[in-house]
Structures are given as structure tokens and as C-alpha cells.
């Protein structure tokens, strides 16, 4: 498994070294808490992205309704 990183590549050995450094830095007890926080952040981001898509879909019928009202109003004024 090779990942591109800043023009080079990271192999499995480098990933293991990074994981060991993180384990030493934070300790074994903190890793699950960090991953839980990361998961909540990703879930919140996805919910936010879905929310904006849902808001756009909800605005479309309202915009069509407003256009119809404007057209009816224009026809009455003629």
C-alpha cells in the first residue's frame, strides 16, 4: 500500500513508525478518545454537507411558488 505525500510515497513501514510515535506521544488510553472525537467531527461534517443539499432542495419548490405568484400578479396588472 503506497500513499502519495508531498511528491513522495509513504510505505507500510513509514505508516507503522508514525503510528508508534502517535502511540508513544498520546498513550494507549487516549487513542480511543481521539478516534471518537475524529469520528464525531467527520459525522458532523457529513451532516452539514447533507444539510446544505437538503436546504437547496427545499428552496427549489419555494422559488417556483414565488415565480408563479409573480407571474399571476403580472397577468392581473396587465
C-alpha positions, -999 to +999 in steps of 0.1 A: +000+000+000+016+032-011+002+067-004+014+098-022+025+125+002+043+157-009+056+143-041+069+111-025+053+080-013+047+065+022+050+028+026+037+005+053+069+009+073+066+046+075+029+043+085+039+019+113+066+043+125+041+072+125+015+050+144+042+041+170+051+078+175+015+087+180+010+058+205+041+070+224+030+106+223-006+102+234-005+069+252-028+039+247-057+053+268-060+085+248-061+069+213-098+057+215-109+091+227-090+108+199-106+085+173-141+090+188-136+128+185-124+124+149-154+103+141-178+129+156-161+156+135-164+136+103-200+128+111-208+165+118-191+175+085-212+150+066-244+161+083-235+197+074-229+188+038-262+169+036-280+198+054-269+223+027-280+199+000-314+195+017-318+232+021-311+238-016-338+211-025-362+227-001-357+262-016-365+250-052-403+245-046-405+277-027-388+296-056-411+280-081-441+291-060-428+326-058-423+327-096-459+315-102-472+342-078-452+369-096-465+357-130-501+358-118-495+392-103-481+404-137-510+390-156-535+407-133-518+441-137-519+439-175 
